[in-house]
Amino acid sequence: EILGVVDEEEIEETIEIIPPEVCPSCGTKLILDGAHLFCENTLSCKPQLIKNIVHYAGRNAMNIEGLSGKTAEKLFEDLDIRHVSSLYTLTKEELIALDKIKEKKAQNLLDAIEDSRKRPLHSFLYALGIPNVGISTARDLEQTFKTLDKIIEAPLEELIQVDDVGEIVAESIMTFFASETIREEIEKLLEQVEIVYEEDKIEDSPFTGKIVVLTGSMEKFKRKDAQERLLTLGAKVTSSVSKNTDYVIYGAEAGSKLTKAQKLGVETLSEEEFLTIIGEHHE
């Protein structure tokens, strides 16, 4: 948004803003991406950690039920949790000492953390919060490389051979794993968690081999759950609509993606129509 033109006289009175070189929270060197500065220490930088803990615990990630944003904030503020790996050293006594966390809730959380000690490779990859890597890309990486070590060491030439991984995504993956801080945190996590290769079990369905885009708010599904369901049905879920898109599934307040699909003649399905197809498939 252009607000106006600065006069030459006013320019002389302005103060140059010198951008910071390191993150003011954790001290990690900042990365300039276009007009934005980013701290890539996503696993232990304080302002990012609460969000990252919640993401790590998400259903499509490590599936630690009950680890909400409020609980993550309490862990950060009261128990000095500074690394995702520290979740695996929590005790019931520590949790009960927190305000508003009763014994049953504490035990349920500990049980959920314990259950997360064995997870598929794609879930772990997604849980790490690699920039530009969603659950679909994480699955593709798992199916291509089959082990975490091979993904970590994969060169650009191999990464871009993976479906929907272009140079930008490949460089994000390489930059992420090149961070010594992140590698150290991953090593700590692997001392607590067993990562297993899980071959995709694709059901034959009307969505098998189809390119699908989700848009709008779903009533019956969270978007991530709908995406996960489509993946098990053999669909390829993407974020943008093109002439190659087979279906756009839309919910409430669907916007430009639905409009573009209609202009391109892409078949659109309401959430109810999608549920009906799934229902017919399982009958």
N, C-alpha and C positions, 0 to 999 in steps of 0.2 A: 504494500500500500504506500503510495507516494503522498506525503503530507504537505510538501512544499519545497521551496528552494532556499538554501542557506546563502545569505549574502556574504560577499568577500570579507566585509568587516566582522561579521559574526564568526567566520572561519578562524580569524586570528585570535579570537577569544576562546576557542574550543580547546579542550584538553584531550590529548591523544590517549586512547585506551590501549594499554598494553595487555594483550591476552596472556593468561597464565600458561606456564610451561608444564606444570605438574598438577595433578588433582589436589584440590585443597583439603580433601578428606583423607586420602590414603597415600598420597605422594607419588603415585604412578605417573609416568610421563604421558601427557595427553597427546592424542592423535587428531590431526586436522583432516576432516573429511568434508570437502567443499567449504561451506561457511560455518561448519560446526566443529566444536572440539569435543572429543569423547575420551572418557576414561575406560580403557579396555579391561581393567581389573574387575570384571563382573562378579567374581566369586568371593571377594572379601572387602570391596570398597563399601564403607558404611552406608551412604545414602542408597546404594543399589542393593545392599544385602537383604533388606526386608522383602523387597520385591522378588529378589532371586530365590529366597527361601520358599516363598509361596509358589513361585514357578516350579522350583525343584520338586515340591510336594504335590504338584498338580496331577490330576487323574491320568493324563497321557504321558506324564513324566514318571516320577517315582511312586505316585499314588499313595501319598501319606495323608490319609483322611484325618480331618480335624485340625490341620495346621493352617489356620486362617491368618489373615494379615494382622489382626489384633494379637494373636498368640505369637506370631513371629516378632512383632514389635516388643512384646514382653520379654521374649528370649534375648533380643538384642539389648534392650535397656537394662534389664534386671539380672540376667545371667551372663552378660558380656559375650554372647555368641557372635563371633566375628567371621566364622567360616561355616559353610554348609556342612562340611565334614564333622563339625562339632555336634551336630544333631545326634550322632550315633554314640555320643558319650553322656547324654543326658540321663539323669536318674529321677526316680519318682519323688524322692525327697526334695530335689531342686524344683521340680514342677509344682509340687504341692505348696511350696513356700511362696509361689507367685500369687499375686492378688487374683481372685475369682477363678482359680483353677483348682477344682476339687479332686479328690482321690480317684474317682471313677474316670473323669476326663483325662487326668494325668496318665492313668493306666492304659486307657484307650489310645492315647497318642503314642505312648511307648510301644504298644502292640503294633500300631500302624508303621512306626519307624522300623520295628523289627521285621515286619513283612516286606519292607522295601529293600531288604538286604540281598534279594535275588531278583533281578529285573532284566528284561530283554535289552539288547544293545541299543536299539533305536530309542527306547524310553530313556536310557541313560544319556544318550547324545542330546536328545531334546531337553532333558532336565538341566544340562550344562548351560543352556542359554546362549548357544553360539549365534552370533548375529546372522540374520538372513536364513537360518536353518529352522524350518518348522517341522512338525511331526512327519509330514509326507516326505520331505527331503531326508530326514533322519532314517526313515524306513528304506529309502532308496540307497542310502550310504551303507546301511547294514546289509542289504541284499547283495550289493556289489562287492564290498570288501570283507565282510563277515567277522572281522575282529577290530577292536578299538585301535590296536597298535598300527594296523595297516592304514586305517583312516588318518591317524595322527601323522604318519610318515608319507602319506600319498602326495606326489608332486602335482602341480597344476594340470599337467597333461592327462593324468589319470582321473583327477576329480571332475574335469569338464566332460568326461565320457559318461558320467552319471546323468540319468534323466533329469532335466530341468536345472542342472547345475551349470551355470555359465561362469565366466571369469570373475564376476563380482562375488558370487556366492563362494566360488572356489578360493578366492583370495581372503574372504572372511574366515573360512575354515582354517586356512594356513596361518593367517595372522593370529587367530585365537589360540591355536595349539603351539605357536612359536613363543608365546608368553611364558616366561619361567615361573611367574607367580601362579598362573593357571595350571601349568604342568605339575607343580608341587601340590596344589590342592587336589588335582585329579589323583595323584599318587596316594594321598591320604584317604580319599574316597574309596579307592580300590582296595585299601586295607580293610574296609568295612563292608564293601558291597561286592557281590558276585555278578558279573555281567555275562549273559549268555546270548549266543546267536540264536535267533528265532526265525526260522524260514516262514515266509508269508504263506498263510493258509487262505487262499482266495476261493470264495464261493462263486459258483456260476450264477450270474444274475443279469438283469437287463442293463446294469451299469458296467459290466465287465469290459475292460478296454476302452471305456468312454472317458472323455475329458469333462469334468464337472466343476462348476463354480458355485459357491454358496454366497448369498448376499441377504442382508436384512436380519432382523431378530427372529429367532425361532422360539415357538412356545413350548413344544414338546422336547426339543433337543437344545442343549448348549451347542454352539457352533463347533467346538472342538470334538464333541461327542458325535455330531453328525458327520464331521470329516472322518473320524475314526471308523464309523460304520461304513461309509462309502469306500474306504480303503479295503476293508474286509470283503466288500462286494466286488472288488476288482477295478474300481474306478481310479482315475488319476485326478486328484483334486488340485486345482490351480487357483491363483488369486485374481487373475485378469481374464476378461472376456475377449475372445477373438473369433475369427471365422472358423477356427479349428475346434471351438468349444462345442460339445455335444448337448450338454444340458446346463441350464442355470436354475438352481433351486433357490427360491426366494421366500423370505419371511416378511414380517411387518416392517414397514419403513424402508423397503428396498429402494435403492436410489439409482445412480447412474449405470451400474452394472446391468440392472434389469432393463433399463431403457436401451442400452447399447445392444443387449441380446435381442430385443424385439426388432431393432433396426437391422440387425444382421440376419434375422430370421432363425436365430438359435432357439431350439425348443426350450420352453420354460415350464417349470413345475412348481406349484405352490407347496408349502410344507405338508399340507394334507394329502396332496397328490403323491408326494414322495413317500409318506407313511403308508398310503394305500398300496403302492408298488412293493414296498418292503413287506407289507402284510401278505400280499398275494404270493410273494416269493417264499414266505415261510410256511404257508398253508400246506 
